[in-house]
């Protein structure tokens, strides 16, 4: 006759976890009050099924308590067993009891601690989760334990321990690609990682023809050799059987983004997202779409997230935050950015987004703190340097801005972005304008399509009253890669040299690309009303860029769209600290 414990196991085997939770809780309560305790295997089985079902149901705090209770029961069994072994004869030792054989079918201590660690991670108690896994003796740690420890060590900044854990994973599982990428992220050379993987595969008599190129591509990516990384990933996508694989396209898009080529990064990441909804790369794609004012694509990207009830990881929250940020809803964006930050405090995109929001809210000292933290985590990224420069310029601390821009050139190398950033600060001082012009011209020699350098150089030419050079520069760029701002700036310059008809044509093109471009509208109205020469205050101030990393023109009436049941935007700390704000 089947007992109630057998029915608990039956429900668990059929994956009816909610039913196990309902029945298991009642059965265990009856156990606690029963005068005659049931057999040990039945109790262990019930506790195991109950704990696993709670975990599968998302009740992590309750599952943690049951796993700990299961640990206590097993410890008490071991103590009673060790006390009784002295009186057992050799025959009994050679023939274990049915009860001890049944215990082997249940969770081991290692598995219980691993599940406890998962519950703690879900509750964001990462330090306690790490200590739980570290309590497992080294000789009993399985690859999944080493992998979990490697991730926790990596997130906490303990690089040496993380490298050791990832190596242990690769020794037993040489094709654990996540562990291999973790080693590359921590600075291990690609040739060393490749050798470690090949040693393990040779013992298994296994060969993978694309593995060497995969390691090489990721090694270039994590060594900040972005042009080589782009080339390696493109070869994997175009010349191997890995074509159209999301796991190749996403790092390719990241390589483009880190290099500063947002256009190609967006194309690749959108291609990957069309094949399979992204998790990794979703934050970067939403950032690019927000900067480029591609609002329809951004809303289409986040629409499924707005309906989701089980968002995991920081990337979806960052995507939602960018959609609100681009619409001018800064306080709501701050709420979602804080959600991402709490899930992964060292997530670079969450820190950068929070810094950008604080700049928009005119909280520059707080923004500096976030950009500083991002710079410490990823000093090779351009965005933290740019954010710090923007903050110090806004606070009129030009000496600090110049120091940050100079260090960016040293750390990032002489790239078009770093040189343009340095030049944008030098332009603030009339004494160093000539040096700024030299740097901008050098940046354009490296990349003739780098528009931020084009904008600044055109402004310098205009400031020096060499309008012919500015017009020639902009006309060349309009033919190569037309943008709204290029046409608008060209219209301004043509209006100044009294070529009103050509100016109107460029204003019309600019408005066709962006109907909300205020400067193009004003320029057209000034010409139509025959107001004569445009006011000097109409032109862009020196150093201002289109689509900077910290400014997103909403194109909507923020006061009308962001005032329902909302925290006052003058107090961003409330949005960052009080997570009881409702999600609208």
Buried (B, 14 or more C-beta within 10 A) or exposed (E): EEEBBEBBBBBBEEEBBEBBBEBBBEBBEEBEEEEEEBEBBBBBBBBBBBBBBBBBBEBBEBBBEBBEBBBEEBEEBEEEBEEEEEEEEEEEEEEEEEEEEBBEEBBEBBBBBBBBBBBBBBEEBBEBBBEBBBEBEEEEBBBBBBBBBBBBBBBBEBBEBBBBBBBBBBBEBBBBBEBBBBBBBBEBEBEBBBEBBBEBBEEEEEEEEBBBBBBBBBBBBBBBBBEBBBEBBBBBBEEBEBEEBBEBBBBBBBBBBBBBBBEBBBBBBBBBBEEEEBBBBBBBBBBBBBBBBBBEBBBEBBEEBEEEEEBEBBBBBBBBBBBBBBBBBBBBBBBBBBBBBBBBBBBBBBBBBBBBBBBBBEBBEBBBBBBBBBBEBBBBBBBBBBBBBBBBBBBEBBEBBBBBBBBBBEBBEEBBBBBBBBBBBBBBEEEBBEBBBEBBBBBBEEBBEBBBBBBBBBBBBBBEEEBEBBBEBBBEBBEEEBBBBBBBBBBBBBBBEEBBEBBBBBBBBBBEBBEEBEBBBBBBEBBEEEEEEBEEEEBBEBBEBBBBBBBBBBBBEBEEEBEEEBBEBEBBEBBBEEEEBEEE
